[in-house]
Amino acid sequence: MLGPPYERHTIDLGTDDEGPVVATLVRRRAEHPTGRAVLYVHGFVDYFFQTHVADYFAARGWDFYALDLRKYGRSLLPHQTANFCLDLGDYFPELDAAAKIIRADDTHDVVLGMGHSTGGLIISLWAHARRDAGLVDGLFLNSPFFDLNLPWVLRRPGAAAVARLAHRAPKRAVAPGLGTVYGESLHADHRGEWAYDLTWKPLAGFPIRAGWLAAIRRGQQQLRTGLNIPVPMLVAASARSFKGLKWREAAATADAVLDVEHMVRWAPRLGRHVTLVRVDGGLHDLTLSAPAVRDTVLTEVGRWADGFLRADTVGNGLSVAVAAPPTPRHPADAESTAPQA
């Protein structure tokens, strides 16, 4: 659907309770490849359309691969519940398949995993679970979904109640969507510059269902317990969050979906090698921010990758570490720091 030089490969994932399941791997080859590749994973209510990101890496010799997860974007089939899962581990088979394809394709020596929002949480949990397999050499997490953007009573006791509901009625909608503020800031028909498919990425999102929210909660709990991802990681977040259900100009220069302080707080739980970048004026998807801001983001990623993901440095233990995890703000947030499989 993007046209040349993009190609697509359908990954057959068998069937689930709704019927056949597929994922889609989109590829953009570099004209002068260097043995390096990117594996990109989108967020919730999203799919890959950020071709300027692929162009940036391709111009620098990186082959770019983007995975539309099952029930998202190009992979969403008519019989399926959009963007739904019962466990974030459900996405590991397509990540495994994509990594295998990339490693076998032109013998890539270096693979950078890139995840946005929910994709940042998913790819982190996957990298932890596959930490001994050598599937990725680094991670770039763009505004990762590390905690629910809700008051504490809803993030913890409220989410626990939803988890109980998920056992009885996993597809029960607990919220109609995400609101329209973020979508307005992006789409060219409103206040943004991007002409993406509103069927796959509706302005107000898809309904939030109990089973999906319970899966997110379990994944975030595992992160808070502590992961053991052995590769260098770059976590990037906006300098500020936007609070509100109606458009204000402040939404054009802030994260209007998540609380950026949650990203900062939980980033150290990923592993030992974490670099944190705060981006002034950044939207929730930092790569869709205003031109000067997204140029800054891509420049930071490129500089970090050049330092940590050269073929002669991968695996040699080089790292930049952030400070130790901060003290929890509420006693109920306190977790063990032991790695959890």
N, C-alpha and C positions, 0 to 999 in steps of 0.2 A: 504493500500500500504506500510505502515511501518512495518506491521506484529506485532505479539504479543510483548509486552503487550498493544499495541495501538488498540483502537476500534473507529468506526466512526458511527455517527448518522446523517442522512439527514433530514434537516428541510425544509418542504414544505412551500414556500412563495407565492403560487398562480401563477399569471401570470402578465406580463407587456406587453408593446407594441411589444416585441420580442418573447413572448411566455412564457412557464413555467419557473419558477425561483426557485432555491433551494440555501440553504447554507449548510455547512458541519461542524459538531462539532466533533473534534477528542479528544479522552479521553485517558489519561495515569494515571491509578490509582496508588496511593502510596501503598506499601506493608503494611505499618503500618500507616494508616490515622490518622490525628489529628483534623479533622473537618475543615481544611483549604483547600482552592482551589484557583487556578489561572485561569483567563480567558484571553487568549492571542489573540491579533488581529494583523495581519500582515500589511505590507505596500503596496504601489503601485508596480505593477509588482512583486508580491510575493505570497507566500502561506506558510503554516507551514511545515517546514522540520528540524527545529532546535531541534532535539531530545535531545541534550545534555542539553538544558535549561530545558526541561521537566524532564530529569533524575535528574538534580540538585534539583529541587523542590520535586520530588517524594521521593528522598532519605531522605528528611527532613520532610516527612509526609504530603506534599501538594498534593492533586489530581490536575492533570494538564489538562486543557481543551484548545484547540486551535480552533478558528473559521476561516474557509475559507469563506470569505464573498461571496455574490452572484457575479457570473461572474469572480471569481478568483479560481485558483487552482482546487481542487477537485469539486468545485461547478460550474466551467465553462462548459456550455453545447454547443453543436455544433452550435446552431442557434444564439448564443449570441455574442455581441460586447465585447471583452475581457476588463475587468477592468473598465467598463464604468458605470457611473451613472449621473443623472441630479441634484441630491441634496444629500448631505452627510447624511441627515435624512432618505434617502432610506434604510440605513443600520440599522436603529434602530430596526426594527422588528426582525431581526435575533439576534441582541444583547439582546433584551428583551427575546426572546425564549431561548437563551443560558443561560442567568442568571436564568431564571425560572427552567431550567433543573438542573443547578448546585445547586441551593438552595434546590431543592426537592431531589437531589441525596445524600443519606446518611446524610441529614440534616447538610450541611456545615454551620458553624457559622461565618466564615471569608472568604471573597472573595476579592482577589487582581486582579484588572483589569490591564492588561499589553498591551501597544500599541506601535508598532514600526512605525516611520515615518508617513505616511498618517493614519495608524491605531492609532497613538498617537493623531492626531487631531480628528479623528472620535470618539474614545472612550471618549475623553475629552468633546466634544459637547454632547454626549449621557449621560455621567455622570452628566453634568449640567442640561440637560432636565429632567432627572430622579432623580434629587437630593433629592426629598422627598420620593422616593420609597425604599431606603435602599438596592439597588441591589449590590453595591460594597462598600467595607470598606476602600479601598485605591487604588491608581493608581501608576504604574511605567511606565513612558514614555521614551522610548528608541529612542533618536534622533527624536523628534516629528517634523512634517511638519508644522511649525508655520508661515512660510512666503516663498514666491517664491525666489529661489536663482538666482535672476536677478538684473541688475542695477535698480535704483529707477524708471527711466522713463518707464521701462517695467513692474516693479512690480505694479505700480499704474495706470498711463494713459494707458499703453499698455494692462494691464489686463482688464481694463474697456472696451477697444475696443473689446477684445475677448468676453467679456460678451455680448456685443451687437450682435456679430456674433452668439453666442450660441442660441439666440432667433430664428434666421433664419435657421441655419444649425448646430444643436447641435453635430452631429457626424462628422463634418468636422475636419480633422486632421490639427492641427496648428503646429505640430512638429513631426518628424518621430519617436522619442523616447528619451531616456535619454543619449545616448552615451554608449560606451563600457568600459570605464575606470573602473567603479565600478564593473561591471560584471567580468572583467578580474581579479580584485583583489580577487574575491570570488571563481570562479569555478575551479575545479580540472583540467580541460582540459587546463587551461591557467596559472594564477599565484597564484591561491588560493588552498584551501584544501577541498572544499565542492562539492559533486557530486549531485546537485539538478537537477530537471527536467527542461530542457531548453525550453520545450514546454510551461510550465506554468510561467517560469521566464526567458525569453529570455535575451541573453547577452546585447542587446541594448534596451531592453524593448519593450513595445507596443506603438503605436502612441498615442500622447497626443491630445485629442479631445476638441473642443471648449466647449461643454456642461460640460465635466468633469472639465476643468480648471475653468469655471465659478462657479461650485459648490465648488471647493477648495477655490476660492477667497471669496465667501460668508462665508464659514466656518471660514476662517482666519480673516475676518472682524469682525465676531461675537466674536472671541477670543480677538482681539485687543480692542473691546469695553469693555470687561471684563466679565468673567464667575463667577459663584458662586458655585463652587464644594466644598461641605462641608467636604470631607474626606482628610486625609493626602496624599500628592503626592510627588513622587521622580522623578525628571527630570534629565536625564543623557545625556551628549553630549560629543563628542570628544573634545580634547584640541585645535584642529585646523581643518580648511577646506582645501581641495585641489582644486585648480582652474586649469582647462585645459581640453582639449579634447583628448589628447594623453597621453599614459602611461608614468609616471615617477615614480621612486622608492618612492617618497614622498606620492604617492597615497596609499601605503601599510600601512600607519600609520596615515591616516586622513580621514575625511568625504569627499568623492568625489561626493556627491549628493547635500547636503544642506549646507547653511552657518550656522555654529554652533553659531555664535553671534546672529542670529535671535532667536534661542531657548533660549539663556540666556536672551535676551531682553524681550521676551514676556511671559516667564514662570510665572512671578508674576501675570499676568492677569488671571491665572487659578482659583485662590481662595486664602484663607488666609494661608493655611498650605502647603507650598512648600519647598522642600529640593532640592538643585541643586548640581550635581556632574559632574566635568569635568574629562575626562579619557584620559590620555596621550597615544597616539598610537592607539586610537580607530578608527575603520572603521564606516561607516554610520550605519550599524547594529552592534552595539557594541558587541553583543553576538557572532558575526562571526569574531571578531578580532583575532590576534595572541593568542596562548594559554594562555600566562601569562596575557595578557590584558583582555581577556574574563573571566579569573578566578577572576581578580580584580573586574570586573563589577558584576559578580554573587555574590561575597563576599559582595560587597557594598549593593546590593539589599537584600541579606539575612539578613545582620546586621540591615538595615533600617526596614525591615519587622518584625524582632524580637522585635524591639523597639516600633513600632507603631501599629502592627497588631496582637498582642497577644489578645486572647479572653478577657483578663481582662483589656485591654486598649482601645479596639475598642469603639468609641463613647464617650470617656471621655474628649475630647477636647485637648489632648496632641498634640503639633505641634512644628515644626521648621519652621520659616518663613524666606524667603529671603527678601532682601531690597525692598523698594517701587519701582514701575515701573520707569525706567529711562526716562529722557527727550527725546522726539522724535528727531531723527536726521534731519528730514525735516518737515516743517510746515504741509504739507499735510498728514503726518503720525499721527498727533495729533488726538486722539479719546476721546470721553466721557468714563469715567470709570464706569458708571452705569451698573449694571448687566443687561443682556439682555436675555430674554427667548428664 
